[in-house]
Amino acid sequence: MNKKYLSTRGGQHDINASEGIISGLAADGGLFVPEFLDDIHLDLTALTGADYTTVAKAVFSEFLNDFSEEQIDACVTAAYGSGKFDGDCPVALKKIDDRHFLELYHGPTCAFKDMALTILPHLMTTSLAIQDIHKRILILTATSGDTGKAALSGFANVDGIDIIVFYPKDGVSVVQEKQMLTQEGDNTRVVGVVGNFDDTQNGVKQIFSDRDFEKQLADKNVLLSSANSINIGRLLPQVVYYVFSYLKMVENGEISLNDPVNFVVPTGNFGNILAGYYASKIGVPVGKLICASNANHILTDFFKTGEYDRNRDFYKTISPSMDILISSNLERLLYDLADRAPETVTQWMDALTAAGAYIVKADLKAKAAKGFWAGYAGEDETKAAIKSMFDENGYLIDPHTAVASRVYDDYLEATGDGTPAVILSTASPYKFASSVYEAIFGAVPEGIDAFGVLDLLAEKTGTAIPNPLKGLKDKPDLHHLVCEKDEMQGVVAAFAGERNAL
Ligand SMILES: *Cc1c(COP(=O)(O)O)cnc(C)c1O
């Protein structure tokens, strides 16, 4: 078995995990995938009853081919065993009526991106040590909200790594902006960009593709990297909670070992659900992976028709982290389903770039349908799902989770499949307090601002505001920089110089 990674587009192979984690994207534009995926057979019997860090270590040991057990141990303990998460266990599996909600939002920023971004910095510093690279890493991230804060929180005060987060000045929620602007850590910088998210993201992409600039930074001993969801260092940590929640279902007597479980996943970039697919490949008995989208249902259409077509209207919804027209991680699934033929994947991705669309053959569509079922929920359906879950069960769910819960209703109606299901809860309802409040109680009373809604929601539902969001309003802003799109590169150069002079 060749325990290495290769690019979905065929341009790179024999890559170690540490190299993949440092570079993020492959040089040919493809995504790194483990060549040995089919050779992994996790011993679920041995892991039954194990705690989260033990399961995490077992999963990472299979994938991080050039990390030692000690290094894996240190990364896992730093992320999940050191009080960064609320409670004894980083995740919670709650049974509400006959559904199981896997709460992935008890981390420092109250969204599931913490599951990966608490460990990525440690995977990255370890990778640098393995590769014997003695440069400072500068992480650049463009965010439309959740990723930025989770990345800042993960990388704050990590030795040898600095991070700049760019966000569209008027394109994130008040709470999200406040979460970012109050970020501590000398190695962090948060910068508002005049423009929308696309401008911001394009600005970051331009910086990454500027070879002269890369060289200029290299002369200053700085290496640019990214923390976005195509990095295998973000994907692998997500495999862990599929394994863990499956074992919990066994432990709780909901199923017997080896019985199937369905997973319902609110999907945007396809990273979370792809981790579920990887979990199924390494031995977790997954029935169906149910791909839930919002009004931007390009993935639902793809699974139904075999055509991926981004030439369509874009909607801003109350589940903004799923407002996506290019689901980057789908490329990894396509690669696997297309019998790992990089030429085929490259053709599709070229067509996507050139014409905004590609079509897969009927046999591939049929293969996908064996493992996946896809559906979507519009805005009214999402709000209704939030309200009925609270009215009937006293349980609060955020809009992303509500999309999944509603799509699961549709799945049950369409298939009658009684296999036990786990719904992945990706954000605290308090992160989207206004939408949640409105869905349940109607318009927010006048005079109540974005922070006041948190208190009101707590008061009216008898639930508690999560610690990281409590008192946010009164925290001082530590970042004040706003720039134009064409000034972004200058901001990066200045920060790199400043940090390097230390
Ligand atoms: C990022 C995000 C998603 C989508 O996850 P993908 O891995 O991009 O599919 C869903 N819900 C929330 C709250 C998120 O932050």
The ligand as an SDF file (V2000), in Angstrom:
LIG
                    3D

 15 15  0  0  0  0  0  0  0  0999 V2000
  -19.5640   26.0910    7.0190 C   0  0  0  0  0  0  0  0  0  0  0  0
  -20.9260   25.7890    7.5530 C   0  0  0  0  0  0  0  0  0  0  0  0
  -21.7880   24.8580    6.9320 C   0  0  0  0  0  0  0  0  0  0  0  0
  -21.4260   24.1620    5.6380 C   0  0  0  0  0  0  0  0  0  0  0  0
  -20.4250   23.2120    5.7840 O   0  0  0  0  0  0  0  0  0  0  0  0
  -19.5890   22.7200    4.5030 P   0  0  0  0  0  0  0  0  0  0  0  0
  -18.5080   21.8910    5.0550 O   0  0  0  0  0  0  0  0  0  0  0  0
  -19.0890   23.9740    3.8400 O   0  0  0  0  0  0  0  0  0  0  0  0
  -20.5220   21.9680    3.6260 O   0  0  0  0  0  0  0  0  0  0  0  0
  -23.0110   24.5960    7.5250 C   0  0  0  0  0  0  0  0  0  0  0  0
  -23.4000   25.2320    8.6470 N   0  0  0  0  0  0  0  0  0  0  0  0
  -22.6080   26.1360    9.2690 C   0  0  0  0  0  0  0  0  0  0  0  0
  -23.1080   26.8240   10.4960 C   0  0  0  0  0  0  0  0  0  0  0  0
  -21.3510   26.4440    8.7550 C   0  0  0  0  0  0  0  0  0  0  0  0
  -20.5750   27.3610    9.3760 O   0  0  0  0  0  0  0  0  0  0  0  0
  1  2  1  0
  2  3  1  0
  2 14  2  0
  3  4  1  0
  3 10  2  0
  4  5  1  0
  5  6  1  0
  6  7  2  0
  6  8  1  0
  6  9  1  0
 10 11  1  0
 11 12  2  0
 12 13  1  0
 12 14  1  0
 14 15  1  0
M  END
$$$$
